[in-house]
Amino acid sequence: MNEFVQGFIKGAKETPKGFFAPAIALWRLLVGVSESLLKDKARQHRA
């Protein structure tokens, strides 16, 4: 487990954008879907 943490830190320091880009893309997708679902629920309650 310690080797994993060291490798993760080394990779994050060497290529921060490339290393975190997939996680950021996934986060944006989840936020977008969540907001969309909340807006749809709000519309249903108004109607």
C-alpha positions as a Markdown table, in Angstrom:
| # | Residue | x | y | z |
|---|---|---|---|---|
| 1 | Met | 0.0 | 0.0 | 0.0 |
| 2 | Asn | 2.9 | 2.4 | 0.8 |
| 3 | Glu | 4.3 | 1.8 | -2.7 |
| 4 | Phe | 0.9 | 2.8 | -4.2 |
| 5 | Val | 0.8 | 6.0 | -2.3 |
| 6 | Gln | 4.4 | 6.9 | -3.3 |
| 7 | Gly | 3.7 | 6.1 | -6.9 |
| 8 | Phe | 0.5 | 8.2 | -6.8 |
| 9 | Ile | 2.3 | 11.2 | -5.4 |
| 10 | Lys | 5.2 | 10.8 | -7.9 |
| 11 | Gly | 2.7 | 10.6 | -10.8 |
| 12 | Ala | 0.8 | 13.6 | -9.5 |
| 13 | Lys | 3.9 | 15.7 | -9.3 |
| 14 | Glu | 5.2 | 14.7 | -12.7 |
| 15 | Thr | 1.9 | 15.1 | -14.7 |
| 16 | Pro | -0.7 | 16.9 | -12.8 |
| 17 | Lys | -3.1 | 17.8 | -15.7 |
| 18 | Gly | -2.9 | 14.4 | -17.3 |
| 19 | Phe | -3.0 | 12.6 | -14.0 |
| 20 | Phe | -6.1 | 14.3 | -12.7 |
| 21 | Ala | -7.9 | 15.0 | -16.1 |
| 22 | Pro | -10.0 | 11.8 | -16.0 |
| 23 | Ala | -11.1 | 12.4 | -12.4 |
| 24 | Ile | -12.0 | 16.0 | -13.2 |
| 25 | Ala | -14.0 | 14.9 | -16.3 |
| 26 | Leu | -15.8 | 12.3 | -14.2 |
| 27 | Trp | -16.6 | 14.9 | -11.5 |
| 28 | Arg | -18.0 | 17.3 | -14.1 |
| 29 | Leu | -20.1 | 14.5 | -15.6 |
| 30 | Leu | -21.6 | 13.6 | -12.2 |
| 31 | Val | -22.3 | 17.2 | -11.3 |
| 32 | Gly | -24.0 | 17.8 | -14.6 |
| 33 | Val | -26.1 | 14.7 | -14.3 |
| 34 | Ser | -27.1 | 15.6 | -10.7 |
| 35 | Glu | -28.0 | 19.2 | -11.6 |
| 36 | Ser | -30.1 | 17.9 | -14.6 |
| 37 | Leu | -32.0 | 15.4 | -12.4 |
| 38 | Leu | -32.6 | 18.1 | -9.7 |
| 39 | Lys | -34.0 | 20.5 | -12.3 |
| 40 | Asp | -36.3 | 17.8 | -13.7 |
| 41 | Lys | -37.6 | 17.0 | -10.3 |
| 42 | Ala | -38.3 | 20.7 | -9.6 |
| 43 | Arg | -40.2 | 21.0 | -12.9 |
| 44 | Gln | -42.3 | 18.0 | -12.0 |
| 45 | His | -43.3 | 19.4 | -8.6 |
| 46 | Arg | -44.4 | 22.7 | -10.2 |
| 47 | Ala | -46.6 | 21.1 | -12.8 |
